[in-house]
Amino acid sequence: MADKMLKITLVKSPIGAVPKHRKTIETMGLRKVNKTILLPDNAATRGQIQQVGYLLKVEEA
């Protein structure tokens, strides 16, 4: 599981989101809508996705 990656795309603007959720999106490295990043599939990443999943599209890479 350590070598698996998740492809995460910001699909909805975090402008109207809860401030804590906006900070989480920024911490993940997502600055613009439709930007895609690769993050390791671990408990920390899964927790962030669970918190702000309504703004993201997640695929296994």
C-alpha positions as CSV (number, residue, x, y, z in Angstrom):
1,M,0.0,0.0,0.0
2,A,3.0,2.3,0.5
3,D,3.7,2.6,-3.2
4,K,0.2,3.2,-4.3
5,M,-0.7,6.8,-5.3
6,L,-4.0,8.7,-5.5
7,K,-4.7,11.1,-8.4
8,I,-6.7,14.0,-6.8
9,T,-8.3,16.8,-8.8
10,L,-10.0,19.9,-7.4
11,V,-13.4,20.0,-9.2
12,K,-15.2,22.6,-7.1
13,S,-14.1,26.0,-5.9
14,P,-13.4,26.1,-2.1
15,I,-14.4,29.8,-1.9
16,G,-17.7,29.1,-0.1
17,A,-16.3,26.2,1.9
18,V,-15.6,26.2,5.7
19,P,-12.3,28.0,6.4
20,K,-10.8,24.8,7.8
21,H,-11.6,22.9,4.6
22,R,-10.1,25.7,2.5
23,K,-6.9,25.4,4.5
24,T,-6.9,21.6,4.0
25,I,-7.2,22.0,0.2
26,E,-4.3,24.5,0.2
27,T,-2.2,22.2,2.4
28,M,-2.7,19.3,-0.1
29,G,-1.2,21.5,-2.8
30,L,-4.4,22.3,-4.7
31,R,-4.5,26.0,-5.7
32,K,-6.8,26.1,-8.7
33,V,-9.9,24.3,-10.0
34,N,-9.1,21.4,-12.3
35,K,-5.5,21.1,-10.9
36,T,-4.4,17.5,-10.4
37,I,-1.9,16.2,-7.9
38,L,-0.5,12.8,-6.9
39,L,-0.4,11.9,-3.3
40,P,0.5,8.7,-1.5
41,D,-2.4,6.4,-0.5
42,N,-2.0,6.5,3.3
43,A,-4.1,7.2,6.3
44,A,-3.3,11.0,6.4
45,T,-4.2,11.5,2.8
46,R,-7.4,9.5,3.2
47,G,-8.4,11.6,6.2
48,Q,-7.9,14.8,4.2
49,I,-10.0,13.4,1.3
50,Q,-12.7,12.3,3.8
51,Q,-12.9,15.9,5.1
52,V,-13.1,17.7,1.8
53,G,-14.2,15.0,-0.6
54,Y,-17.2,17.1,-1.8
55,L,-14.6,19.4,-3.6
56,L,-12.5,16.6,-5.1
57,K,-12.4,13.9,-7.7
58,V,-10.2,11.0,-6.5
59,E,-8.8,8.2,-8.7
60,E,-6.2,5.5,-8.2
61,A,-3.1,6.2,-10.2
